[in-house]
């Protein structure tokens, strides 16, 4: 950058602090290449917009004629993607203007091939924003760009063209085809006015270019806020997946390692009790050790089940919720109507939502009974936990529902609580998902 300034990222949607046009009043603006970059930028956007206008009109005419025989539909679908290359060109022109980075809002397809690229592009909001901007550039912006840039070059140029009259005394010269110059003095004044007008027009021209570049950043590169939010959502999902995988690893290690050794220890103590004299002190000590080992084994099984129940992995969400209901101190009836197994993160989020809701109602609701109902309809899993307690549950009071809402939000679901004073309390979980066949898993 000129003047030793440093460019910053374009993710804020505005001009970077190092933009050549960000501050036209700064010292050295006219001595730098910024005014000529401004003119080049507006000429490039104006000419490209003019070509785009003719191209869209011609393509629309061809598509309209061919649509009679249903051939124009693929062409119309292709025109929907016309904004993608136009937006890439506009972002490149902005980089030419100020040197700042302009982020590309498009995602990279997870699968190779044209089909995956097309599916992703048609689903992205950025594609339709770019199409809208292409239409705006083709039918609104390009005349403004060309007229402004043309005035900057043509008007001072015509006035400066009167300077040769200084060498041609006594002749009449038609300037601008409006004013007839009769003397070299008038020609000198007009030429001087043109020379002064040229730098003066550079300032409003730079402001217009800055406004147009800011519009490009706002519409075609909103990536600052939007991409940061998207990346935060994706990073949170990756963290939850990693955490879930670690939970399952710990559950497997405890199930296959410590639990099996405790089972073996319990059996060994039981056999030792059979061999020990029943009337001696050793028998009582073995009995106490056997009882302690049994309690530790039961606690370990509860811990393993709380980390990630094996029944959820082996049999799915209905059986896992039924197992949680059997272990609840409050009588719970479970009813599920699902078309099959669901994705693992969805089943895990649904199960822990039910488990937390049952734990809360057992501790705080004073309910004498509860119902867990699950169903799948219109691409969404819905689970409702209802109890006949005294109500008044508030997620903001730290009952654990806030953490569950965050967990459900990772799989793009929602958790809602209805708990008026006096009851009943209804906890509803809704998660968009698609059933999968996991019979072979």
TISE-986361 format. One record per residue (C-alpha): residue number from 1; chain; y, x, z negated. Coordinates in Angstrom, 1 decimal. Layout:
<rs>
   nr  kette      yy      xx      zz
  NUM      A       Y       X       Z
...
</rs>
This chain:
<rs>
   nr  kette      yy      xx      zz
    1      A     0.0     0.0     0.0
    2      A     3.6     1.0     0.5
    3      A     5.6     2.0    -2.5
    4      A     2.5     3.0    -4.5
    5      A     1.5    -0.5    -5.5
    6      A    -2.1    -1.4    -6.0
    7      A    -3.8    -4.4    -4.5
    8      A    -5.7    -6.8    -6.7
    9      A    -8.5    -9.2    -5.8
   10      A    -7.7   -12.3    -4.0
   11      A    -9.7   -14.5    -6.3
   12      A    -6.7   -16.0    -8.0
   13      A    -5.8   -17.8    -4.9
   14      A    -2.3   -16.3    -4.6
   15      A    -0.9   -13.1    -3.3
   16      A    -1.9    -9.9    -5.0
   17      A     0.6    -7.8    -6.7
   18      A     0.3    -5.2    -3.9
   19      A     0.9    -7.6    -1.0
   20      A     3.2    -6.3     1.6
   21      A     4.9    -9.7     1.8
   22      A     4.6   -10.7    -1.9
   23      A     8.1    -9.6    -2.7
   24      A    10.3    -9.4     0.5
   25      A    13.3    -8.5    -1.6
   26      A    11.8    -5.3    -3.0
   27      A    13.2    -2.0    -1.9
   28      A    11.8    -0.6     1.3
   29      A    10.6    -3.9     2.6
   30      A    12.4    -3.5     5.9
   31      A    11.5     0.2     6.2
   32      A     7.8    -0.6     5.8
   33      A     5.4    -2.0     8.4
   34      A     5.4    -5.3     6.5
   35      A     7.8    -7.3     8.8
   36      A     5.8    -6.3    11.9
   37      A     2.6    -7.3    10.1
   38      A     4.1   -10.6     9.3
   39      A     5.1   -11.2    13.0
   40      A     1.6   -10.0    14.1
   41      A     0.0   -12.3    11.6
   42      A     1.9   -15.4    12.7
   43      A     1.4   -14.6    16.4
   44      A    -2.3   -14.2    15.8
   45      A    -2.7   -17.4    13.8
   46      A    -0.6   -19.3    16.3
   47      A    -2.4   -18.1    19.4
   48      A    -5.8   -18.5    17.8
   49      A    -4.8   -22.0    16.7
   50      A    -3.7   -22.9    20.2
   51      A    -7.0   -21.7    21.7
   52      A    -8.9   -23.6    19.0
   53      A    -6.9   -26.8    19.8
   54      A    -7.9   -26.6    23.5
   55      A   -11.5   -25.7    22.5
   56      A   -11.9   -28.6    20.1
   57      A   -10.4   -31.0    22.6
   58      A   -12.6   -29.8    25.4
   59      A   -15.7   -29.8    23.1
   60      A   -14.9   -33.3    21.9
   61      A   -14.5   -34.5    25.4
   62      A   -17.8   -33.0    26.4
   63      A   -19.5   -34.4    23.3
   64      A   -18.1   -37.8    24.0
   65      A   -19.3   -37.8    27.6
   66      A   -22.8   -36.5    26.7
   67      A   -23.2   -38.8    23.7
   68      A   -24.0   -41.6    26.2
   69      A   -27.4   -40.0    26.8
   70      A   -27.7   -38.8    23.2
   71      A   -27.3   -35.2    24.2
   72      A   -24.0   -34.9    22.5
   73      A   -25.4   -35.2    19.0
   74      A   -26.6   -31.6    18.7
   75      A   -23.2   -30.5    20.1
   76      A   -21.4   -32.7    17.4
   77      A   -23.6   -31.1    14.7
   78      A   -22.7   -27.7    16.0
   79      A   -19.0   -28.6    16.0
   80      A   -19.3   -29.4    12.3
   81      A   -19.9   -25.7    11.8
   82      A   -16.9   -24.7    13.9
   83      A   -14.9   -24.0    10.8
   84      A   -17.2   -21.2     9.6
   85      A   -16.1   -18.6    12.2
   86      A   -12.5   -19.9    12.2
   87      A   -12.4   -19.4     8.4
   88      A   -13.8   -15.9     8.7
   89      A   -11.1   -15.0    11.2
   90      A    -8.4   -16.5     9.0
   91      A    -9.6   -14.5     6.0
   92      A    -9.6   -11.3     8.1
   93      A    -6.0   -12.0     9.2
   94      A    -5.0   -12.4     5.6
   95      A    -6.5    -9.0     4.8
   96      A    -4.6    -7.6     7.8
   97      A    -1.4    -9.1     6.4
   98      A    -1.5    -7.9     2.8
   99      A    -4.5    -5.7     2.4
  100      A    -5.9    -7.7    -0.4
  101      A    -9.5    -8.8    -0.7
  102      A   -10.3   -12.4     0.3
  103      A   -13.6   -13.6    -1.1
  104      A   -16.1   -15.4     1.1
  105      A   -17.1   -18.7    -0.7
  106      A   -20.5   -19.0     1.1
  107      A   -23.8   -18.3    -0.6
  108      A   -26.5   -16.2     0.8
  109      A   -29.6   -18.2     1.8
  110      A   -32.6   -17.5    -0.4
  111      A   -34.9   -17.6     2.6
  112      A   -34.6   -15.8     5.9
  113      A   -34.2   -17.6     9.2
  114      A   -31.7   -19.9    11.0
  115      A   -33.1   -23.1     9.5
  116      A   -32.5   -22.0     6.0
  117      A   -29.0   -20.8     6.9
  118      A   -28.2   -24.2     8.5
  119      A   -29.5   -26.2     5.6
  120      A   -27.4   -24.2     3.1
  121      A   -24.3   -24.4     5.2
  122      A   -24.5   -28.1     5.8
  123      A   -24.9   -28.6     2.0
  124      A   -22.0   -26.4     0.9
  125      A   -18.6   -27.9     0.2
  126      A   -17.0   -24.7     1.6
  127      A   -18.3   -25.6     5.1
  128      A   -16.5   -28.9     5.1
  129      A   -13.3   -27.4     3.7
  130      A   -13.4   -24.9     6.5
  131      A   -13.8   -27.6     9.1
  132      A   -10.8   -29.4     7.7
  133      A    -8.8   -26.3     7.8
  134      A    -9.8   -25.6    11.4
  135      A    -8.6   -29.1    12.3
  136      A    -5.3   -28.4    10.4
  137      A    -4.8   -25.1    12.2
  138      A    -5.7   -26.6    15.6
  139      A    -3.3   -29.5    15.5
  140      A    -0.6   -28.8    12.9
  141      A    -0.2   -25.1    12.0
  142      A    -0.2   -23.2    15.3
  143      A     3.0   -24.7    16.7
  144      A     4.8   -23.8    13.5
  145      A     3.5   -20.2    13.6
  146      A     4.4   -19.7    17.2
  147      A     7.8   -21.3    17.0
  148      A     8.8   -19.3    13.9
  149      A     7.5   -16.0    15.3
  150      A     9.1   -16.7    18.6
  151      A    12.5   -17.4    17.1
  152      A    12.3   -14.2    15.2
  153      A    11.7   -12.2    18.4
  154      A    13.4   -14.2    21.1
  155      A    16.8   -15.2    19.5
  156      A    17.8   -11.7    18.3
  157      A    16.3   -10.3    21.6
  158      A    18.5   -12.5    23.7
  159      A    21.6   -11.5    21.7
  160      A    20.8    -7.8    21.9
  161      A    20.4    -8.2    25.7
  162      A    24.2    -8.7    25.9
  163      A    24.8    -5.0    24.9
  164      A    24.4    -3.7    28.5
  165      A    27.8    -5.4    29.2
  166      A    29.4    -2.5    27.4
  167      A    28.7    -0.5    30.5
  168      A    29.6    -3.2    33.0
  169      A    33.3    -4.0    32.5
  170      A    34.7    -7.0    34.3
  171      A    31.4    -8.8    35.1
  172      A    30.1   -12.2    34.0
  173      A    26.7   -12.3    32.5
  174      A    24.9   -15.5    31.5
  175      A    23.5   -15.0    28.0
  176      A    21.0   -17.6    26.8
  177      A    21.9   -19.6    29.9
  178      A    24.5   -21.3    27.7
  179      A    27.2   -18.8    26.8
  180      A    28.9   -16.9    29.6
  181      A    30.2   -13.5    28.5
  182      A    33.4   -12.4    30.2
  183      A    34.1    -9.1    28.4
  184      A    32.3    -6.2    26.8
  185      A    33.9    -7.0    23.5
  186      A    32.2   -10.3    23.3
  187      A    29.0    -8.7    24.4
  188      A    29.2    -6.1    21.7
  189      A    29.8    -8.7    19.1
  190      A    26.8   -10.7    20.3
  191      A    24.6    -7.6    20.4
  192      A    25.7    -6.6    16.9
  193      A    24.9   -10.1    15.7
  194      A    21.4    -9.9    17.2
  195      A    20.8    -6.5    15.5
  196      A    21.9    -8.0    12.1
  197      A    20.0   -11.2    12.6
  198      A    16.7    -9.4    13.2
  199      A    16.3    -7.9     9.7
  200      A    17.8   -11.1     8.1
  201      A    15.1   -13.3     9.7
  202      A    12.4   -11.0     8.4
  203      A    12.8   -12.3     4.9
  204      A    12.2   -16.1     5.6
  205      A     9.5   -15.1     8.0
  206      A     7.7   -13.1     5.3
  207      A     8.0   -16.1     2.9
  208      A     6.5   -18.4     5.5
  209      A     3.6   -15.9     6.1
  210      A     3.1   -15.7     2.4
  211      A     2.9   -19.5     2.1
  212      A     0.4   -19.7     5.0
  213      A    -1.8   -16.9     3.5
  214      A    -1.7   -18.6     0.1
  215      A    -2.9   -21.8     1.8
  216      A    -5.8   -19.9     3.4
  217      A    -6.7   -18.4     0.0
  218      A    -6.5   -21.8    -1.6
  219      A    -8.6   -23.7     0.9
  220      A   -10.9   -21.0     2.4
  221      A   -11.3   -18.6    -0.5
  222      A   -11.2   -20.7    -3.7
  223      A   -13.9   -18.4    -4.8
  224      A   -11.9   -17.2    -7.8
  225      A   -12.5   -20.1   -10.2
  226      A   -15.2   -21.8    -8.2
  227      A   -17.4   -18.7    -7.7
  228      A   -16.9   -17.6   -11.3
  229      A   -18.1   -21.0   -12.6
  230      A   -21.0   -20.9   -10.2
  231      A   -22.0   -17.5   -11.2
  232      A   -21.7   -18.4   -14.9
  233      A   -24.0   -21.4   -14.3
  234      A   -26.5   -19.2   -12.4
  235      A   -26.4   -16.4   -14.9
  236      A   -26.9   -18.9   -17.7
  237      A   -29.9   -20.4   -15.9
  238      A   -31.3   -16.9   -15.4
  239      A   -30.9   -16.1   -19.1
  240      A   -32.6   -19.3   -20.0
  241      A   -35.5   -18.5   -17.7
  242      A   -35.8   -15.1   -19.1
  243      A   -35.7   -16.5   -22.6
  244      A   -38.3   -19.0   -21.7
  245      A   -40.5   -16.4   -20.3
  246      A   -40.1   -14.3   -23.4
  247      A   -41.0   -17.3   -25.6
  248      A   -44.2   -17.8   -23.6
  249      A   -45.1   -14.2   -23.9
  250      A   -44.6   -14.3   -27.7
  251      A   -46.6   -17.5   -27.8
  252      A   -49.5   -15.9   -25.9
  253      A   -49.4   -12.8   -28.0
  254      A   -49.5   -14.8   -31.2
  255      A   -52.2   -17.2   -29.9
  256      A   -54.5   -14.6   -28.5
  257      A   -53.8   -11.8   -31.1
  258      A   -52.6   -12.7   -34.6
  259      A   -54.1   -16.2   -34.6
  260      A   -57.6   -15.0   -33.5
  261      A   -57.6   -12.3   -36.1
  262      A   -56.6   -14.8   -38.8
  263      A   -59.4   -17.1   -37.7
  264      A   -61.8   -14.2   -37.9
  265      A   -60.5   -13.3   -41.4
  266      A   -60.8   -16.9   -42.5
  267      A   -64.4   -17.0   -41.3
  268      A   -65.2   -13.7   -43.0
  269      A   -63.8   -14.9   -46.3
  270      A   -65.8   -18.1   -46.0
  271      A   -69.0   -16.1   -45.4
  272      A   -68.1   -13.8   -48.4
  273      A   -67.7   -16.9   -50.6
  274      A   -71.2   -18.0   -49.7
  275      A   -72.6   -14.6   -50.6
  276      A   -70.6   -14.2   -53.9
  277      A   -72.0   -15.5   -57.2
  278      A   -70.5   -18.9   -57.9
  279      A   -70.0   -18.3   -61.6
  280      A   -68.2   -14.9   -61.3
  281      A   -64.5   -14.0   -61.0
  282      A   -65.1   -12.8   -57.4
  283      A   -65.9   -16.3   -56.2
  284      A   -62.5   -17.7   -57.5
  285      A   -60.6   -14.8   -55.9
  286      A   -62.4   -15.3   -52.6
  287      A   -61.7   -19.0   -52.7
  288      A   -58.0   -18.3   -53.4
  289      A   -57.9   -15.7   -50.5
  290      A   -59.7   -18.2   -48.2
  291      A   -57.2   -20.9   -49.0
  292      A   -54.2   -18.6   -48.5
  293      A   -55.7   -17.5   -45.2
  294      A   -56.1   -21.1   -44.1
  295      A   -52.5   -21.9   -45.0
  296      A   -51.2   -18.8   -43.2
  297      A   -53.3   -19.9   -40.1
  298      A   -51.9   -23.4   -40.2
  299      A   -48.3   -22.1   -40.5
  300      A   -48.9   -19.7   -37.6
  301      A   -50.2   -22.5   -35.5
  302      A   -47.1   -24.5   -36.3
  303      A   -45.0   -21.5   -35.4
  304      A   -46.8   -21.1   -32.1
  305      A   -46.5   -24.7   -31.3
  306      A   -42.7   -24.6   -32.0
  307      A   -42.2   -21.6   -29.7
  308      A   -44.0   -23.2   -26.8
  309      A   -46.9   -25.6   -27.2
  310      A   -50.0   -24.8   -25.2
  311      A   -50.6   -28.5   -24.6
  312      A   -47.4   -28.6   -22.6
  313      A   -48.5   -25.8   -20.4
  314      A   -52.1   -27.2   -20.0
  315      A   -51.6   -30.9   -19.8
  316      A   -47.9   -31.7   -19.2
  317      A   -45.1   -33.6   -20.8
  318      A   -46.7   -36.9   -21.9
  319      A   -49.5   -35.2   -23.8
  320      A   -47.1   -32.7   -25.4
  321      A   -44.8   -35.5   -26.6
  322      A   -47.8   -37.4   -27.9
  323      A   -48.8   -34.3   -29.9
  324      A   -45.3   -34.0   -31.3
  325      A   -45.4   -37.7   -32.2
  326      A   -48.8   -37.3   -34.0
  327      A   -47.3   -34.5   -36.1
  328      A   -44.2   -36.5   -37.0
  329      A   -44.1   -38.0   -40.6
  330      A   -42.5   -41.2   -39.0
  331      A   -44.9   -43.4   -37.0
  332      A   -44.0   -42.8   -33.3
  333      A   -45.3   -44.7   -30.2
  334      A   -45.1   -42.8   -26.9
  335      A   -45.1   -44.4   -23.4
  336      A   -44.8   -42.4   -20.2
  337      A   -44.9   -43.4   -16.6
  338      A   -44.7   -40.2   -14.5
  339      A   -46.0   -39.6   -11.0
  340      A   -47.4   -36.2   -11.9
  341      A   -46.5   -32.8   -13.3
  342      A   -42.8   -31.8   -13.2
  343      A   -41.2   -28.3   -12.9
  344      A   -41.8   -26.1   -15.9
  345      A   -38.1   -25.9   -17.0
  346      A   -37.8   -29.7   -16.8
  347      A   -40.9   -30.3   -18.9
  348      A   -39.8   -27.7   -21.4
  349      A   -36.3   -29.2   -21.7
  350      A   -37.7   -32.7   -22.0
  351      A   -40.3   -31.7   -24.6
  352      A   -37.8   -29.8   -26.9
  353      A   -35.4   -32.7   -26.6
  354      A   -38.0   -35.1   -27.9
  355      A   -39.2   -32.7   -30.6
  356      A   -35.6   -32.1   -31.8
  357      A   -34.9   -35.9   -31.8
  358      A   -38.1   -36.6   -33.8
  359      A   -37.2   -33.9   -36.3
  360      A   -33.7   -35.3   -36.7
  361      A   -34.9   -38.9   -37.2
  362      A   -37.4   -37.7   -39.8
  363      A   -34.8   -35.8   -41.8
  364      A   -31.7   -38.0   -41.4
  365      A   -32.3   -41.5   -40.0
  366      A   -34.4   -43.2   -42.7
  367      A   -36.4   -44.9   -39.9
  368      A   -39.7   -46.5   -40.4
  369      A   -40.8   -46.2   -36.8
  370      A   -39.7   -44.7   -33.5
  371      A   -40.5   -45.0   -29.8
  372      A   -40.5   -42.3   -27.1
  373      A   -40.4   -43.6   -23.5
  374      A   -40.4   -41.5   -20.4
  375      A   -40.2   -42.6   -16.7
  376      A   -39.4   -41.2   -13.3
  377      A   -37.3   -43.1   -10.8
  378      A   -34.8   -42.3    -8.0
  379      A   -35.3   -38.5    -8.4
  380      A   -34.6   -38.4   -12.2
  381      A   -36.7   -38.0   -15.3
  382      A   -35.4   -40.3   -18.1
  383      A   -36.6   -39.9   -21.6
  384      A   -35.4   -42.3   -24.4
  385      A   -36.1   -41.8   -28.1
  386      A   -35.3   -44.9   -30.2
  387      A   -35.6   -45.4   -33.9
  388      A   -34.9   -48.2   -36.4
  389      A   -32.9   -46.1   -38.8
  390      A   -29.5   -46.5   -40.3
  391      A   -27.7   -44.8   -37.3
  392      A   -24.5   -42.8   -37.6
  393      A   -25.9   -39.7   -35.8
  394      A   -23.1   -37.5   -34.5
  395      A   -23.9   -34.4   -32.3
  396      A   -20.6   -32.9   -33.4
  397      A   -21.9   -32.6   -37.0
  398      A   -24.4   -29.9   -36.1
  399      A   -27.6   -32.0   -36.0
  400      A   -29.0   -29.8   -33.3
  401      A   -28.2   -32.2   -30.4
  402      A   -25.4   -30.0   -29.2
  403      A   -27.7   -27.1   -28.5
  404      A   -30.1   -29.5   -26.8
  405      A   -27.3   -30.8   -24.6
  406      A   -26.7   -27.2   -23.5
  407      A   -30.3   -26.6   -22.8
  408      A   -30.6   -29.8   -20.8
  409      A   -27.4   -28.9   -18.9
  410      A   -29.0   -25.7   -17.6
  411      A   -31.5   -27.9   -15.6
  412      A   -28.5   -30.0   -14.5
  413      A   -29.4   -32.8   -16.9
  414      A   -27.4   -34.9   -19.4
  415      A   -28.1   -35.9   -23.0
  416      A   -26.4   -38.9   -24.5
  417      A   -26.6   -40.4   -28.0
  418      A   -25.9   -44.0   -29.0
  419      A   -26.0   -44.3   -32.8
  420      A   -23.7   -47.0   -34.2
  421      A   -23.6   -47.4   -38.0
  422      A   -26.6   -49.5   -39.1
  423      A   -28.6   -48.4   -36.1
  424      A   -30.6   -48.3   -34.0
  425      A   -30.2   -44.8   -32.6
  426      A   -31.0   -44.0   -29.0
  427      A   -31.2   -40.5   -27.6
  428      A   -31.4   -40.5   -23.8
  429      A   -32.2   -37.4   -21.6
  430      A   -31.8   -37.6   -17.8
  431      A   -32.8   -34.7   -15.6
  432      A   -32.8   -34.6   -11.8
  433      A   -36.1   -33.2   -10.5
  434      A   -38.9   -33.5    -8.1
  435      A   -42.6   -33.9    -9.1
  436      A   -44.9   -31.1    -8.1
  437      A   -48.6   -30.7    -7.8
  438      A   -49.7   -28.3   -10.5
  439      A   -53.3   -29.3   -10.6
  440      A   -54.4   -25.9    -9.4
  441      A   -52.2   -24.0   -11.8
</rs>
